[in-house]
Amino acid sequence: MPGLAGGTQVPADVEQRLVELETRLAFQEQAMVELSEALAEARLERARSDALLQAVLADLRGLRGALYADPGSEPPPPHY
């Protein structure tokens, strides 16, 4: 069995549990990195979507302005 500082021996089951915990920790750290990258990409995608939505809304406002001009400047409908 491998020893600790001072010559203390580590029981095999404790060493195995330690290795399993270190392995789990490594997987969790990798998962956190992947989740962080996915979150960063999602934030960029949302920013792009927000910008696109704002552009579409501005275009829609412009079209509304062109299609529905000031009602006072239009002639009355034919039924008047």
N, C-alpha and C positions, 0 to 999 in steps of 0.2 A: 504494500500500500504506500502511496505517496505520503510524505510527511509535511507537517506545517513547521513554521519557525519554532525552534526550541525542541525539535525532535518529537512533537506530538503527532500521533498517527490519526488519519481521518478514516472512519469506518467506510466500507465500500458502498453501503446504501446511502450514506450522507454524500459521498463524492458523486454517486450517480444522480442523486437529486439535484446537486449543485450544477452538474453538467446540463441536466434537463432544464433547470431554471435559466442558465446562461443561454441555452439554445432558444428558449421561449422569448427571452429578452431580445435576442438578436432579431427574431422574426417580428416582434412587436415594433422594434425600432425601424425595421424596413417597412412595415405596414404604415407607420406614422409618416415616414418620408413620402411614401406613395400617396397617402391621403392628403398630405400637405401640397404636393404637386397637383393633385386633382382639384383641390380647393382653389389653388391659385389659377388654374386653367378655367374653372367655373366662374371665378370672379372676372377674369378677362372676357369670357364669353358674355357674361351679363353686361359688362360695360359696353361691349360691341352691340349687344341687343338694345340696350338703353339708347345708345347714339342713333341706331337705325330707327327706333321707334320715334325719337324726337324729330328726325329728318322727315319721316312719313307724316307725322302730325303737322309739321310746318308746311309740307306740300298740301295736305288736306285743307289747312286753313287758307292757303293761297287759292286753292280751287274753289272753296266756298266763297271767298271774296270775289272771285271772277264770275262765278255762276249766279250768286245772289248779291247783286249790286244793291246799292242803297235803294230801298223801295220808293222813296220820294222822287228819285230821278227817272223811274220807269213810268211809261204811260199806263193808265188804268186798264184793267182787263176789258175785253169787248162787251161784256154784259152790263157795263155801267152806262 
